[in-house]
Each structure stands twice: as structure tokens, then as C-alpha cells.
Amino acid sequence: MTTAVAAPFRFFSLQVVTTRRLGPSLVRVSFAGEDLRHFLSDGQDQSLSLFLPHPGQREPQIPHELGWEPPRSGEAGSGRGWWQAWRELPADVRAVMRSYTLRSLRRDALGRTTGIDIDFVLHTPAGPASAWAARAVAGDRVVLLGPAVADNRAIRFRPPADTDLVLLWGDETALPAISSILESLPAGLRVRAWLEVRDAGDVQDLMTLADAEITWLVREDGRDGPGEDGREGPGEDGAPVALGVLRDAELPPAGAPYAWIAGESSCVKQLRRHLVGERGMDRHRVTFVGYWRQGLTEEQLREQR
């Protein structure tokens, strides 16, 4: 006798419902689609793969009819059939694939997902995803590779039950996740968060019941942050803007702190070394995620994995 196991991820065909500018560098795109009734996520930093059409295409070219399959051990990509077929399409035909974090989802009275929001970072010169988000209108079609199981491996924010202090850091790419994390934290939990943005107009009012101290770090000279060609804005000595701020910060005493840091890969690594090496945090209680890497496009980064 065999037991059926639900695939943790699947493809979703979606359409743009609305777009809304959040600031000079940020735009929120809301999506809907019948497929979303199968979309399940209980995470606050749910990672997604979004497939976008090239200019002139009505919909992204992705062989999602082949379905999602788990990769073989050591095999790159998210599945054998669709992945190889997608890569074999001409570069100017195959859908643009980009990684994003779910900002929020909406459910009906029965608990079924009816809509999701994804926040995009805009930059100049614009890469394909930034350009798509800037011109997106209602009815535009995309394909999403996302979770069909609520608790899945693309969720990384997992504070231990005994956590008495949460530390958060992120650049623009991590702002959706940190916003969602803050909204989920219980009243009274102490939180210290640092958010780095390019423009003061990108600063947002974030909602939380937690005892949170939120520090916004605006890059003073307007240096570009995350870009699809790999640009980023470290300090002149190559260190993250936040590193000096964190070193100088007086953190409240805690017996069981937990940290979640995400953004440019080298910045994240330096901040993790500070927390573990200089502040003595248990490395198992520091979650660090490199969303992008300086000097590399997402295609180049994918080839290195």
C-alpha cells in the first residue's frame, strides 16, 4: 500500500488586479487567480519564484504543464521536467524568472487564498522585472511557483519557542518579509529592527503589537541598493551601512535572542559574523538569507548554484 504525499510546491496562473506605489523605489502588485485556492502558506517570509513575460508577450513562456517535481540530489533547479524544458527555450522567449517574498495574502470565509501581494524594488536602469512592475496593469498575466503545503522549506523565519528578543535586519528586498514578520509577533515580545533603504520616501509605517524599536537607515548619498544587474550600496570601506550601527547599538539583556537577517549576500554574512563572533549569539539562532549578490544578476547567481 502506498500513501499519497502532497507536492510541497506547484505552479499558479495569476493576473494582476491592482498596482500601488509605496514610495520612489517600491511598488506593490496585487494578484488573483482561480489557482490560488490551492496556495497555502503559514510563513512570514515565504519565498516564491515569479515568471514574467517579455515585452510583446501576452503571458510568460514556461512549460508548467510538466508540473513540479523535486530535484535529484545535487541537481540545480526546482524540478526535472519543467526546469530543463524552460532552460532550453531561447533566452528572448523563455519567461523571466525572479525570486520574491510574499508580502501578504487574502483568504475567503472558508480559508481559501483569493489574492496575494508582492512588493517590487524599482531601480534605474531597470532590469526586466523592475521594468515589468513599473508598467504592470490589471489583467497582465504571470506564473508563480509557490507553496501548496502551508509549512514548507521556503519559510525560514522560525524563532525557537523560548525566544525573548528578536533582531531583524534587511535592505529593500527584505522589507516585505520584515513587515510581515512584525505584524505576526505577539504583544510584549521585544524586537529591534534595522531597515536600510535608498530613499527617505521609501520609509513606511509598520504595524506590530510587539515591543519593537525600528530604525530606518537611509543611504545618505542615494546610492542604489539591490538591482537586477547586481548593484548595491555598501559603505566606502565595503562594509554594510548597518554594520557600524549594529556595533554601536545597546541591545536589551536577553537569555534567548533570535536573529533574522536578509538582503545582499556579503552584507548578510558580515552581520552574521558580528552577531555570532562579536556578540556571542548562538549561531543556530541566527537565520541569514542572501536574497541577491553584488555584481551578479539572478541568472548569473543561479548558474553558480
Buried (B, 14 or more C-beta within 10 A) or exposed (E): EEEEEEEBBBBBBBBBBBBEEBBBBBBBBBBBBEBBBBBBBEBBBBBBBBBBBBEEBEBBBBBBEBEBBEEEEEEEBBBBBBBEBBEEEEEEEBBBBBBBBBBBBEEEEEEEBBBBBBBBBBBEEBBBBBBBBBEBEEEBBBBBBBBBBEEBEBBBBEBEEEBBBBBBBBBBBBBBBBBBBBBBBEEEBBBBBBBBBBBEBBBBEBEBEBBBEBBBBBBEEEEBBBBBBBBBBBBEEEBBBBBEBBEEBEBEEBEEBBBBBBBBBBBBBBBBBBBBEEBEBEEEBBBBBBBBBBEBBBEEBBEEE
